[in-house]
Amino acid sequence: MVVSGGSRGIGRAIVLALVQAGYEVDFLYRQNQNAAQEVEIQARELGGSARGFRCDVSVREDVESFLAQLAEPVYAVVNNAAIIADGTLLLMDEERWRRVVDTALTGAYRLTRGCLRSMLHSGRGRVVNIGSLSGLLGQHGQTNYSAAKGGLVAFTKALAREVGRYGITANCVVPGWIETDLTAGLPESRKKRARESVPMGRFGKPEEVASVVRFLLSPQAGYITGAVIRVDGGVGA
């Protein structure tokens, strides 16, 4: 079981939910080693195992190095790694565009492709991609992020058609406003407007996203593939 972007926020919640479900998890983080070690400790306290690997999925050599250490067979990949570098398109240089797309979209391509052969050999597997409402609805100042996350939805649907006959599913989970470090750092006025936009009147919890991912990895979700599942409190309704 592989989870990218697993040291904080939604990724951390996913790792711990999978550990609680009895999976052994290898998770990737880009730079925050202390946060990764905390996840490993929490996993042990839950009676399970999670191993953190420093890996920037936007760097091909990093992904190849991780894959070389990966024990087969691989049952599932959860592509959660993403970064934000906002700006209007006119003021967005190519480097800012590339960093965001290479992490959220090309990183998912690299990691999924690297694990897919093992799934095909086993005749079973799960791919879950973590999208964003920006990828479905668009967001001012996020043409790069919206393009990357929107591309991830299309990637999911195409992959589902390619690998379904081999017992492999591919789905996309789309969180809305979730309580993370990112939302915690917003001005109170912005958080107030965001909460008012949610029919349920609150931000979601990372664990509420993680529970959907855990279900999609379970045998009970064996006939769900190519789906885009929103966990957004009704924002996209």
Buried (B, 14 or more C-beta within 10 A) or exposed (E): BBBBBBBBBBBBBBBBBBBBBEBBBBBBBBEBEEBBEBBBEBBEEEEBEBEBBBBBBBBEEBBEEBBEEBEEBBBBBBBBBBBBBBBEEEEBEEEBBBBBBBBBBBBBBBBBEBBBEBBBEBEBBBBBBBBBBBBBEEBEBBBBBBBBBBBBBEBBBEBBEEBBEBBBBBBBBBBBBBBBEEBEEEEEEEBEEBBEBBEEEEBBBBBBBBBBBBBBBEEEBEEBBBBBBBBBBEBEE
